[in-house]
Structure formats: structure tokens, C-alpha cells
């Protein structure tokens, strides 16, 4: 009892936090929540943080199933599936994540902080080997999925085109949506029908990827030699000595946030209006603005033109969002999830085996390829493998959160964005060649 009295959630004593939670639940259930970002953020921060706090304390679940990150997302999905909160509240939370851009803001802060935190030498060395490691994971994922598809009777090509390619494709908006149009053009079939199946597949693939992320974290705890504890390359330190000693002042948080927001706007401008790849080369795919943001932040870091306090501020904002905004984000992500999507795929064992094979294949391929470039197995499989096999941006947050390695967001975004673009090319080839 004394421990409970001393416990604080989000800085509040438990009794006060319980009162705030009751208030927010009443507003959500009765559909009295303000329909703007204030109402959505209030519900997400109070309810989401509580769910994350609970999920991190459930035995076995916290070690093997993603802890509070996945627990928050699934409970939010249950709120949606079983209409436990009002429709206007669900719409406010969904819009806050999507139209208002809460997910984009979160990723924006993590990209800037993680890239600018990297030592310049580490940055250049690791990026050189990262794309080949992704490709190694893709080859192995598609190959193992095809093998399991052939053994189970689904068929190798069907397993690859209906399961493996969507899972490895970078999520919904930049992945299976354009893929569905490619599929319809190649087959003359109903692209919406393919999309509906693919959405269920990537939902379960993301769930498997989050579970495997938690497993990798546990492997790192049991075998410390296999992990850099958030460091991708062996034999080097992510942070220089000067960066390790640099502590952000109060003003530096605003500085870091402003830099991240401007980088996002610049990347959005370039991706939307300037990029040769996106607008002039007609390659059949586009590069997402977050990929350009990673590149822009990497250039700023490599050029060594930013003062130390600016880098420290960006890193401070990254740490703030990781510590206090992760669970609120997960409730806005999960509120768009229908748990019946998982149930549809779970009912067929062969489908489930192909999905698991795809995720495991991505891990195996990135382990083999990453070892060539001296990547730690845990970090290499997590970023180049599982962040290719998850649900895109929100999946990156879930996987890195389950593995407790949010500082790897810049690599995760390369997987989801540049890796996702690579998968559109792969999809175009398979759909045109074999269907």
C-alpha cells in the first residue's frame, strides 16, 4: 500500500490520476469530448499513458509481447471494435493522428533527434551498408514465404504476391494502396478486394513484427554480445564525447523543436514539388517526405554546421517525445484498428504460417547481410528487418518501443520509406510477370 502511495503516473499521484482518468472516460463514453486537438490530446495523454503504464507491468506480456506499446494499441482497437467510446470521440482521436498530424510530429522529432545524435563517422559508415541489408531481408522474406506457401498448398507465387509483398511494402498509404492499383492494372481484377485482404495481412504482420521486436529485446538481455543497446554498428559509439557531455538548456528544447519542424517542411516541399524521382522520372513509385527528411538531417550532421546546443536540443525533444508521447500516440493509432481484421487471418493456419515466415525471413536475411557490414544482430534485424515487415510509420513506433530502442527511428524510417519504395518496384515486377 505504501508503494502505491509513492507511485506517480505522468507526475501525478495515483489517486489524482485515477480521478482524471474517470473524467476522461466519462467524456469519451458520453461523446462529450471536445472534437479538436485539445480534446484528443487530453484523452490520449491520460488514458493512453495509463494503459501503457499497466501494459508495462503485466508479467510475461511486458517481456515478450511489446509491453505497454502494444497493450495500449490493442485496447484502443477494442474501444473501436466494440464501440466503448462515442463515435465523435473516435473521430477526434483518428483525425488527431491523421489529418492533424500527431504521428508525423512524433516521427519528425525522433528523426531529427536520432540523426543529429549520431557521430558523423558512424552516420556515414552505417548508411552505406543499410540499403544492402534491407535488400538481403527482402530476398529472404520473399523466398521463405514462397517456400512455406508451396509446402502448405497456398502456392509460392500466391504467398509472395498476397502476403509477403504487402507485409514488406511499407504500410498502408505508401504501400498497399498503390500496390492495389498495380495489382488491378496487372490482373484486371478488383483492386479493392486485393486491398481488403492485404490490409488484414499487414495488420497481423505488424502484430508479429512487434512481438518479434520484444523477443529481440529479450535476446539482447540474455546475450549482451548480440546487441549494441541502441547502437547499430559494432566497434563505434553513436555519440561523441562532446555530445554525451552536452545537456540541453530550457531554450534548447524550443531550438531543437523548431529545427525539426523546419526540416519537415523543407522535406515536404522537396518531396511534393521538386524531387526528380517523384515528379520527372516516371519510375512508378515516389519517395516519401520522411526519407528526404532523414537525408536532410544527415547532411546537416555530416556538414558539421550546427552548434552543439542545437543538436542537444533536438536530442532533448526526441527523448521527451519517446518518454511522454509514445503511449498517447499508440491510442490514436489503435483507435483506427478493427480487431476482427486479426481474427480473419488467425482462422487460417496456412495464412498465419506464411505471415510468420515472411517476418522471420526478413530477420534472417538482415542478420546475414548485416553481419557483412558489422551491424549488431539485434539492431540490424530490428531496423532493416522488422521495420520493413511492420505497418509503416506507426509500426516503426510500435516495434522500436517494444524493443526499447527508439533512438533507431532514423534507420526505421529508411526501411519504411526508401525500403517501401523498393517494394513497389518489386511488386510491379511480380504482378506483371507472374499474375
MARMINU-536266 format. One record per residue: residue in one letter; x, z, y negated of N, C-alpha, C in turn. Coordinates in pm, whole numbers, plus 50000, padded with zeros to 5 digits. Layout:
aXZYXZYXZY...
This chain:
x500845000050121500005000050000500865000049875x501985007449881502875007849765503514994249740x503794986949850504364973549834503374964349765x502094965349800501074957049738500964960149589x501104972749554501024976549413502184970849333x503334969549398504524964349331504554949049329x503744942549412503754927949422503164921549297x503794910749254503274903049142503154888349182x502104882049138501894867749160501824861049024x502734851849001502824844948872503014854948758x503644866148790503904876448691502804886648674x501644884148736500504893248724500514903348840x500084915848816499834924848928498694919349013x498674923049142497724917249236496274919149193x495944931249142494544933849105494074924648993x494974922148897494604913348786494544898848832x495474895048920495464881248971494204878649053x493774888749130492534887349209491344885149117x491314892149006490204890348911490214876448851x491394871548814491504857948759491074847548863x491454849748988491094840449096489584839949115x488944851549113487484852149129486804844549016x487304846348895486724839248779486834824148799x488024819548839488224805148853487404799348969x487254806849078486434802149189484964801049148x484494810849073483104810249027482894797948939x483834795548848483724783748761483754770948842x484614770548946484724758549029483504756249116x483014766849179481864765549269480594762149191x480414768449076479224766048995479344753348909x480514747048913480784734848836480714737548686x481204748948645481244752648503482644750748443x483564745648522484944744148475485014733448366x485734735948257485924725348156486484712748221x485934701348184486314688848250487574682548196x488344689848114489574684248059490794689848131x491984686748080493214691048145493384706248142x492774712948043492894727548036492184733948155x490954729648181490214735048294490894731948426x491364719448441492034715548566493314723448588x494114725048483495374732248498495134747048524x494114752748460493804766848483493434769148629x492554760748684492154762048824493344759848916x494134749548886495274746148971496324757148971x496614762648854497644772948847497214785748917x495984790148893495544802848951495274801449101x494414791949138494044790449279495194784549360x495864774249305496974767949376498124777449402x498494785449302499584795049320499224805449425x497974810049425497544819849525497624813949666x497144801549683497184795249814498624793349861x499504789349769500904787849803501544801049842x501204811549769501714824949799501274829349939x500024826549973499514830150106500204821850214x500284808650192500884799750291502324803050322x503054807850222504454811550243504614824550321x503514831450344503584844350414502874844250549x502414832650594501784831650725502884829550830x503034838750925504094837151026503954823951102x505084818351140505204805651212504884794051119x503714794651054503364783850961504414782450852x504894793650797505844792750686507204787350730x507524788550859508814783750907508764769450961x507624765251017507564752651090506554742651036x505644746750951504574737750909504484735750757x505584737650687505594734550545505194745950454x504854757550509504574769250427503484766850325x503694772050205502684771550102502344757750053x503314748450056503074734950005501974727950085x502144727350217501164720450299499874728450309x499974741750313498784750150320497894747850199x498484747450081497724745149958497034731549962x497764721450006497214707850011496054707050110x496194713250226495144712450327493904720550286x494104732150226492944739950180492214732250070x492954725749981492324717449879491544706049943x492124700250051491404689850123490124695150184x490154707550233488924713650286487894715850176x488354719550056487434721049943486694707949915x487434696949928486834683849905485934679850021x486434680950143485704676350261484384683750279x484394696750256483204704950279482494708950150x482864702250040482214704449908482134719249873x483284726049881483324740349850483384742849700x483674732649622483624733449476482764722049424x482334723149300481434713249243482054699649224x481244688949219481774675349205482514673149073x482054679348965482744677648837484104684448839x484204695748909485494702648923486454694149004x485964688149112486824679349192487284667449109x486394661849030486754650448946487794654348842x487634666348783488594670948682489984672648742x490064678448862491344680448929491964667148969x491154658049021491654644949062492144636848942x491384637248833491784629948713493054635748652x493184648848658494384655448604495634650948678x495504649348809496624644548889496904629748865x495814621748849495954607248840496004602048698x494854600748635494774594748502495574602548397x495474615848402496194623948304497684624148332x498084622548458499484620648491500264633148525x499604643448579500324655648615501394653048720x501074644948821502064641548923503234634048861x502954624548773504024617148706504904626548623x504284636048553505044645548472505964653848561x505434658548672506224666648765507434658848817x507184646648865508284638548919509274634948810x508754632148690509594628948575510604640148548x510134652548547511014663948521512034665648632x511604663748756512524665548868513584654648875x513194642248844514164631248846515264633848743x514864636648619515834638348512516764650048541x516174661248581516994672948610517924670948727x517434664648833518264663148954519384652948932x519114641848865520154631748842521214636948746x520774643448638521744648348539522504660548589x522014666948695522734678248753523854673848845x523784661448893524794656648986526124654148914x527194657948978528514654248929528634638948930x529274633348830529344618648817529934612148941x530984618048995531614612249113530684612349233x529984623449251529014624449360527914614249344x527444612649221526374603249191526734589149236x527894584449195528294570749225528554568849375x529204578549438529524577249580528264577549667x527344586449634526164587949719525204576149705x525044570849583524114559849563524584547249635x525894545449649526434533449716525954532649861x525934543949931525564543750071524104546250099x523324548749994521964553350017521034542250066x521074530450004520204519350045520514514950189x521784513350228522054510150369521514520750465x521524533450422520994543950508519484542650523x518794539150413517354536550419517064525150517x517824514350507517594502750593517804506450740x518804514850767519024519550903517804526950956x517194535150870515994542350910514824533150935x514664522850852513554513350867513684505851000x514874501051028515094493451152514754502051274x515224514251274514994523051389513524527151398x512874529551283511464533551283510584522451341x510804510151295510004498951344510304496051491x511584497351528511944494751667511344504951763x511404517751729510864528051817509344527351822x508714524351707507254522851707506834511251795x507564500051788507254488551873507424491752020x508454499452053508694503252192507554511952245x507154521952168506054530752211504744523052216x504564513752122503364505452124503274497052250x504414491552292504434483452414504154491952537x504714504052541504544512952657503114517952668x502494521252555501144527152556500034516752566x500384503852554499374493352563498824489152429x499224495452321498784491252188499354477552154x500564475052200501264462652169502324465052064x503504459452086504624461851995504324456951854x503824444651840503564439051707502424446451638x501394449851711500284457251651500754471151604x501594477651684502104490751645502944489851518x503744479251508504594477751390503784474451266x502854464751278502144459951160501004469151116x500424476651208499274485051174499674499651151x500794503851208501204517851198502544519551127x503604513751181504944516451129505144511350987x504744498950960504944493350826504164500950719x502894504250740502204512450639502864525950616x503284532750724503894545950710505174545050628x505974534950650507264533550582507124526550446x505894523750404505684514950289505614521150152x505864534150137505894539850003504574545349952x503624547950041502394554349998501244544749976x500354548549886499104541349867499214530149763x499364534049636499294524249528500354513449534x501604517349563502694507549569502984503149711x502194507949808502454504749947501314497350013x500354504750068499344498150150498324490150069x498164493149940497244484949861497734470549850x498984468149802499454454149803499634448549943x499964457050039500094452350177498774447050231x497664453550193496364448950242496054434850194x496484431750073496294418150021497194408350096x498404412450126499314403950205498714401450344x498174411950404497594410750537496414401150536x495554402250436494384393450426494814378950407x495834376850324496314363250298496924357050423x497614365250503498284360050622497334357650737x496284365750749495404365050866494024359150837x493634359250710492284355150677491244365650709x491704377550748490794388350783490394396750663x489704407650691489204416450587490304426450550x490894424650432491954433550387491474447750369x490214449550330489684463050311489634470750443x489314463850551489264470350682490664474850724x491674466150702493054469750733493484481550647x493084481450520493454492150428492864505550473x491614505550516490974517950558491724524250675x492114515950772492884521050885494264525850840x494894517850754496244521250707496244534250628x495174536850552495114549150474495074561250565x494284560450671494244571450769495604573250836x496264562050865497564562450931498614569050841x498674565050714499704570950627499384585650596x498104589350599497754603450578498324612050690x498164607550813498694615150925500224613850932x500744602050900502194600450895502834609950795x502174611750681502664621250581502654635450636x501584638850709501484652150768502624654550867x502914644550951504014645651046505354646850973x505514639150865506764639650788506974653350724x505904659350674506014672850615506404682950723x505784681850838506124690850949507594689350988x508064676850998509454674551035510414679250925x509964678950800510794684250690511004699250708x509934706150745510054720550772510964722950892x510874714250992511754715451109513214713551068x513474703750983514854701550936515384713650861x514524719850780514964731850710515344742750809x514544744050915514834754151017516124750651092x516334737651120517564733351185518774736851100x518644734950969519734738450879520044753250880x519014761450896519224775950902519914779951032x519554773151142520124776351272521514770351290x521734758451231523034751551241523534748251101x524164757551033524594755550893525534743650874x526254739650979527184728350966526464715050944x525164714550973524414702050962523804700050824x523914709650737523254708550606524194712050492x523954705450379524654708850256523834717750167x522704722650219521794731250141521424724850007x520964712450014520564705149894521614695549843x522754695149909523844686149873523894674949975x523864662449930523734651150023525044647650092x526144647250019527414642450075528324653950115x529054651850223530004661750269531264661550183x531874673250167533174674050104533194674049953x532014673949890531954673949743530864683649698x530964687949575529964696749518529054688849426x527754691349434526814684449346527084687449200x527364699949169527574704249031529054706549005x529534701948889530884705148848530934719748805x532144724948789532294738948750531664741548614x531814731848522531244733548388529714733948394x529114725548479527664725248492527144738148555x527894743448651527484755848716527454767448618x528404767348523528504778348427527574776648308x527034764648289526194761748172524784767148194x524344775948106523004781548112522184776647992x520994771548016520204766247904519694777247812x519814774847682519184783647584517704780147576x516934788447504515494786347496515174772347443x515894767947338515634754947279515994743547374x516954745947463517414735447552516324730847649x515364739747680514254735747765513434724747698x513194726347568512484715947493513304703247487x514614704747471515504693047467515454685347599x515554692647710515514686247841514184679447868x513094685947826511774680147846511604667447764x512044667947638511924656147551512704644447607x513914647047657514724636347714514024630147835x513464638647922512774633648040511584624948003x510814629147903509644621547861510034608047802x511104607847722511554595247663512084585847772x512824591347868513314583047980512154576948057x511094584748078509914579748147509284568148070x509134570047938508514559547855509374546947854x510704548747847511594537147848511524529847982x511474537248092511364531048224510034523948240x508974529848187507654523648193507624510548115x508254510647998508344498347917509124487547992x510254491348049511074481548118510364475848240x509764484748320509074480148441507864471648407x507154475248300505904468448268506044455748187x507174453948116507234442648022508554434948022x509644440748074510954434448056511584430048187x511414437748291512144435648417512044421448469x513194415448497513214401948554512574401848693x512844412248772512294412948907510774413648903x510244421848813508804423948809508014412548747x508644404848657507864395448576508334380848582x509514378348635510004364748625510524358748755x510744366948858511384361748978510404358549092x509144362949080508104359749179508564362449323x509054374749346509554378449477508454383849568x507254385549514506164390749594506044405849593x506884412449515506814427049502507354430949365x507084443249326507594448449199508314461649224x509174465149130509904477849137509194488049048x508914499649102508164510049031509004515848916x508314520448814509004526048696509874538048731x509504545748832510334557248867511684553048921x511754541548988513044536449034513924533048914x513324526748813514084523748692514454536548617x513624546748627513944559448561515144566048628x515214565448761516384570648832517634563348786x517544550148776518694542048734519104545548592x518124546948501518424550348362519104563948353x518564573848423519174587148421520574586848481x520764578748585522084577548647523094571248549x522634561248473523514555048373523914565248266x522954573148219523254583348118524264593448172x524104597048298525044606648358526414600448377x526454588348433527744581748460528504578748332x527764575548222528414572448095528964584948027x528524596548071529004609448018528824610447866x527634606547819527374606747675526454618147634x525944625647730525024636347698525754649647688x525484657447582526104670747570525694679747685x526494689847711526244698947822524924706347810x524534709847686523294717347671522064708747705x522164695547684521064686547717520894685947869x522014684647941521944684648087521424697948139x521884708748079521434722048122519934723648098x519444718347985518014719147956517184711148055x517674699148091516964690948190516934698048324x518044704248361518084711548488517164723848482x517094730348365516214741848350514744738048364x514354726648307512974722048319512664718348464x513634712348532513454709148674513174721848752x513964732048728513804744548801512484751348769x512044750448643510764756348604509614749548677x509614736248680508534728848746508534731448897x509714732048957509794734749100509224748549132x509574758349051509194772249081507744775249049x507214769548940505894773748894504824762848895x505204750248911504214739548907503984732649040x504754736149143504634729349272503294732049341x502904744549350501624747849414500424742849332x500434744149199499344737949122499244722949144x500384716249156500354701749182499724698849317x500044707049418499534704349553498014705449561x497414714049480495954715049486495324702749422x495974696849322495434684549262495664672549353x496714672949434496964662349532495964663649648x495814675749699494964677849816493494675649791x493074677149665491644675949635491144661749658x492044652249667491654638449698491734635149845x492004645249929492174643250073490874646250148x490544637650240489404639950330489974643250467x489734655250518490294659450645489824650950762x488704644050745488234635350853489184623650876x489994620050773490994609550792491994613450900x492394626250899493294631051003492604630951139x491364635451140490634636651267490484623151336x490254612451258490044599251319491264594651397x492454597551343493664593051410494044602551524x493794615351507494124625251610493364622751740x492204616251731491364614451851491954604351948x492934596551906493554586551994495014590152016x495354594452137496714599052166497744588052147x497424575852187498374564852174498714562352027x497684562551941497934560851797498854571851745x498574583951788499374595251742500834593951787x501044589251909502404587651960503174577251879x502504566351840503174556051761503544561551623x502654569351564502914575151432504104584651439x504114593351539505224602651555506514595051582x506434584451663507624576451694508194570051568x507314565551478507774559551353508554569551270x508004581651256508664591951175509984596251240x509964598451370511184602351440512224591151434x511774578651446512694567351435513364566651299x512594569551193513164569751058514254580351047x514014591851109515014602451107516254598551187x516044592751305517174589051390518034578351324x517374568251267518134557351204518934562151084x518354570851003519084575750885520184585650926x520004592451037521074601051087522294592651126x522034581651199523134573151244523804565951127x522984560051038523554552650925524184562250824x523534573650799524054582950701525384588950740x525624590350870526904595950915528074587050874x527834574050861528894564850818529334568050675x528364572250592528664575050451528854589950424x529064597650530529354611850519528204619650455x526984615850488525814623450444525574635050541x525204646450488524784657350575523544652850653x523474655650785522334651150864520984655750811x520864668550774519564673650727519144666550600x520024665750502519664659650374519474644550386x520294637950469520134623550487518824620050555x518494627150663517224624450732516024628050646x516154638550566515054642750479514754632450372x515774627750302515544618950187515384604350227x516364598850296516324584650332515364581850447x515054592050526514164590350640512744594850613x512544608050598511194613450585510544609950451x511344608150347510754604250219510434589350214x510824581950317510324568450338509034568650420x508914578750508507794579150601506634587650551x506734592850430505654601450379504674593350294x503864600350216502804593750140503164589749999x504424587049969504814582949835505204594849749x504884594249619505324604649526504864618549562x503584620049594503084633249633503684637549766x503904628049855504554631249983505984635949964x506684630149866508044634649836508034649449797x507084653249713506984667249671506704676149791x505794671949878505464679949996506654681350090x507344670350117508464670850211509624679150156x510004676550032511104684149974510734698749958x509454701449928509004715249918509054722350052x508614715450157508644721450292510064724050337x511014715850290512414717550327513184726250227x512504730350119513134738550015514354731649954x514194718649925515284710949867514774701449759x514094707149661513504699149554514554692149468x515794697149468516834690949387517194676949433x516654672749548516934659349601515884649049558x515074652349457513984643449417514464629549377x515614628449313516084615149270516284606049391x516834611249499517004603249621515654600149685x514764610049684513434607849741512714596549670x512864595849538512194585349462512794571549488x514104571049514514694558249554514064553549685x513854562949777513204559449904511794554349881x511014561849806509604558149787509444545449705x510304543349607510124532249513510914519749553x512234520749558513034509149598512844506549748x512834517249827512564515549970511184509849994x510204514249914508854508649926508804493849895x509594489549794509664475349761510274467349876x511294473049939511894466550055510864464750166x510004474750184508994473950290507934463350260x507664460450133506744449550102507314436150149x508614434550134509264422350185509174421950337x509434433350401509344434050549507924431050594x506944436750524505534434450560505174419750548x505624413450439505334399350418505884390850532x507084394250578507694386850689506894388750817x506594401150854505904403750980504494398150979x503764399650867502404394750860502374379450872x503314372850806503334358250808503874352550937x504784359651001505474354451120504694357151248x504054368851258503524373151388502014374451392x501314374151278499864376351281499104363251262
